Amino acid sequence: MTIKPIDLDDFDDDAPRPVKPGSLSARALAQGEPAYLKGLNAEQRAAVETTDGPLLVLAGAGTGKTRVLTTRLAHILATGKAWPGQILAVTFTNKAAREMKDRIGALIGGVVEGMTWLGTFHAIGVKILRNHAELAGLRSGFSILDTDDQIRLLKQLLEAHDIDEKRWPARQLASLIDGWKNRGLTPEKIPAGEAHGFANGLGGKLYAEYQQRLKVVNAADFGDLLLEVLRIFQEHPDVLKEYQRRFKYMLVDKYQDTNVAQYLWLRLLAQGHRNICCVGDDDQSIYGWRGAEVDNILRFEKDFPGAKVIRLERNYRSTPDILGAASGLIAKNESRLGKTLRTDREESEPVTVRSHWDGDEEARTIGDDIESFQRKGDRLNDMAILVRASFQMRSFEDRFITLGVPYRVVGGPRFYERAEIRDALAYLKIIASPDNDLAFERIINTPKRGIGDTSVKRMHGHARSQGISLYRAAEALSLTDELPNKTRAALRALMDSFSRWRQSMDGLPHTELAEIVLDESGYTAMWQNDKSPEAEGRLENLKELVRSMGEFENLLGFLEHISLVMDVEQSPDDDKVNIMTLHAAKGLEFGTVFLPGWEEGLFPHQRALDEKGRAGLEEERRLAYVGITRAKRRAFISFAQNRRVHNLWQSALPSRFIDELPESHVEVAPMSTSYGGYGLGSYGKSRFEEQSFTNT
């Protein structure tokens, strides 16, 4: 049966509506308990049926929160408490919004029409902003800038102020502005210290000019879709009241992931009917680096006095040992509302903790385990390796290629397909083989050195006319007057660098040569100056690339290996091991999960500790909790005692999280190593480590 959309102006919100014969409401009342309520446990049912007043549903990992959300929406519609257009339902992805709408339709027996306010924060924000564009200084047909357009506009502002873009990159300014908007800060509200943190005090002024320029070109960026709506609500009470009246019920998924701007406009809207239901898990708040504020969910009861809190603690995913280990670990966090996951399952394997000599041995052991489980009938699709940092993937990818085990990288490209790795390899390929046109064109102006597209086209023309490679053409044109002076000077400097690097091939270790190339070319500095969240990961990947070269006799041997690795075909539908970061794993589940690299500095990550102190540590611990609770049957945690950094061995200490795991749910595996236990006595702080030495 189809629910027909209705114009809100056609009825009085406060007037009772009779139940129409044959309607969903009438059918639900006639049948007693609706079918969609069957199978819910007591806590889930309470969350569905508690429709009036503020409600916080603390939904632990694997406790069926999506079912609760969709069933609650279906219940509100089926019982006639609201029409589809009176419900605001906020998700974090468009995919989640589509799935929720489909599930609701399946529950109440028909396609749901009129749920025009079900979507992401940004999708809902742009709809409101288009309705009131003039209040934000825009026209209704405004465009939405993507990241590239935003960077281009900021570069124009930097140039207008004669600011050196190499020293103060536009991407850094974009990141600052995005952070301010996530916190609901317009230019005049930025703290003085922050406003002066860019370009010798010009950060705030540039932000203000950027906003003015957006109005001139009738555009908004993604941050404005939240910030401008928030400003309209704050400055125009009549508009706010309109939407408060409109939304009789509000549902918010993943409330722990909201930023300040999202929190502020949700709180304003909820002051109308106060029927707001937020579903989330404070123990899974892991996106602080992109603006998420765990405090939003922690202060829910303070924001909405009289709010009811329902905890979903019955887990339908994992074994008792996995839940026990995860719960024991997360209990160390002070900033949490508290809940304890439980399960009715009886069969259980303890979480296994293993020590390895180095990262390569860790990869070999995990690879052997995966092959063993596969021989016993487990599917590769049901196994996952969850890493803290993307550079860790390289050793696993190489190991799987050696074993012939198919794999996929979830949420990003494979290690050797990442842009920064392809760029670095392009430099090395040109040193080994100058006539590689594709490699040379890739980096001729990366990093920016003033060699534009017009000059590159001229080089291509010269190469074709002379029957030579692009590199040889560039070499020739760098000695003539055919190119502009600045371009010719930059090209000459690049060609001289390649000549110098090539002469060093035989006299320097290829790992040292790679470091020199990345430094002297300015490529490393380019990412050091980039202040985007991805920049540090890219630098770590470059270090891992150089480290991996040490396993080969020379540069040519390494490049040959890369060619074979890159030739491995990928088909998305095949049975493959999953490799991904812990952040990308949220919301997923696997039968067997491997958690490598639990070492101090790597996990918890040193950057999180340095920048945020205890708050950073607690977010890292929540990330560990997310990792463990992805596992349904088996979880393996491992750490390496040694890591090779810049081709030098460095000792690594086990993560503090290992000692925080409850012993009753953990088993320490004997350490098997071909190195005979050399150097094991240098550790003694971890009880699990000590036990592994004893068992060896």
C-alpha positions, 0 to 999 in steps of 0.5 A: 500500500502506498502512503500518499504525501500530503501538504503540511498546510492542509491540516493543523499539526495539533488536531487529532486525525481519525484512523481511516478504514483500510489504512495502515493504522487501521490494519495495525490496530486490527491485527494487534501486534504488527508483524514488524515488531516480532523478533525484536528483543526487549530493548530494541522494542522499547526503542521502537515504541518510545516515540514521544520525547527525546530518546538516546539509543546507545547501540553497541557494535552488532546489536541491530541498530539499523533494524531499530532505526528502520522499524521505528520509522515504520512504526511512526508511519504505520500508527499514523503518528506522522506523515512521511513529510513530517519526519526528518531522518538523517544518515551519513551516506546516501547509500544508507538513506536509500537502504533505510527507505527500502527497508521501511517500505518492506516493513509496512508493505509498500513503497514509501512516498513523500519521505523527502527529508530522509538523507544526509546532513548535506543533502538536507542542508542543500534543500533548506538552503535552496529554499532560503538562498536569499537569506544567505546572500545567494540566488536559488540556482547557486552551484556547489563547489567541489574540492578542486574548484575550492582550491582554485578559488583560494589560490586566486586569493593567495595570489592577489595577496602576493602570498607564497603558495609553496610556503602557505599552500591553498590546501592548508587554507582549505583545511583550516576553513573546513575545520572552522565551518565544521565548528559552526564558525563564521569569519567574525567568530574565529578565535584570534589565535586561530585566525592568525595561524596562517600566512602571518596573520591573514587566515581570518581575512582570507576566510572572510574574502573567500566567503565574499567571493563565493557570494559573488560567483553564486556558489557554496562549498560543502561546509556552507551547506551546514554553516549557512543553514545554521546561520539562517536558523540563528538569525531568522527565528521565523524560518527556524519556527517553520521547520520546527513545526514541520518536523514532528519526529527527528531520527539521527543515525551515528550521532557520535559522528556529528560535528559541532555545526551538525549538532547545533542545527539539530539541537535548534530544530529539536526545540519544537516537538522535542521528539528527537531520537539519536542512535549512536555508540560513544565507544565507536566515535573514531572520526575526531580528525575530521571534526566529529565530537564525541561530546555531542552524544555524551551530553545528550541528557543535559541538552534534552532534560528528561531524555530517556536512554535505552542501551542495546547490549545484546550482540548478534555478531561476535563470540563471548571472548571477542565481546569480553576482550573488546568490553574490557579494553574500552572500559579503560576510557573515562569519557563514555556513557557505559554499556556491556555487550553480551551474547547468547552464543556459547561457542567461543575462541579466545582472542589470540595475541602474537609477538613477531620478530619484524613486520615481514614475519608478521605478514608471513604468519598471517598469510599462512593462517589465511591459507590454512583457514581457506583449506579448511573451508573458510572463504577469503571474503570472510577474512580481513586484515585491519591496519592502523596506517595504510603503509602497513598494507605493502608487506601483506600485498607482497606476501599474498602475491608471492603465495598467489592468494587473491586480495582486495584493498577496501576503501582505497587503491592498492599500495602500488597504485596510490598516487604518491607511490606511482609518482615516486616510481615514475622518478625511479623508472626514468633514472633506470630508463629515460625513454619511459614517456608515460613516467616522464610526463607524469612527474615533469611538473610534479611537484609544480616547477613552472612547466605548463601544458603548452610547453609539454605539448611543444615537447611532444611535437618535437619528439614526434617530429624527430622520432625521439622520446619525450625525455630526449625532446625535453633535453634538447629543448632545454638548450634552445630558445623555443621555450620561455626563459623560466620554463627552460630554466626549470626544465634544465634544472630537472634534466641536470638532476636526472643526469646526476641521479643516474650517475649515482646509480652504481655508487650509492645503495638504491634505497639511499638514492631513492631518498635523495631523489624524493628530497632533491626533487621537492616531492617530499617537501610537497607533501610536508607542506600539504596540511590535508589529513591525507598528507601524513599517510602519504609520507608514511607510504613513501617511507615504506616504499623506500624501506621495501626496496632494501629487500632487493639487490638493486634498483632494476630488480626492485622495478622488475618486481613492481611490474609483476605486482602491478600486473595482477588483475583485480576482479571485484566479484572474486573470493578475496582477502580484505585489507583495509584501515581500521577506519574503513572497517567501521560498519563491516563484519568478518568471520576472522579478523587480523589486527597487526601492528599493535605497537606504541607509536603506531597504535596508538598513533603518536600523532594522536597522542601528541595533538590531543593527549588523553582525548587522542588516546581514548579515540585510539582505544575506541578504534581498537574496540571497533577493530576487535568487534568486527570479528564474528568468530576469531580475532588475532592481535599481533605486534612486531618487536622490530620495524625497519625505518629508513632502512635502519632497524628500530625496536618497537614496544607492544601497544599499551592496549595489549596489556589492557585486554582482560586475560580471561578472554585472551590466549597468548600464542607461542612465538615462532621465529626463524631468528631464534629469539635474538633480542627477546630479553630486551622487553619486559613491560607487557605481561603478554609478551613475557608469557610469549617468551616463556612459551617459546 
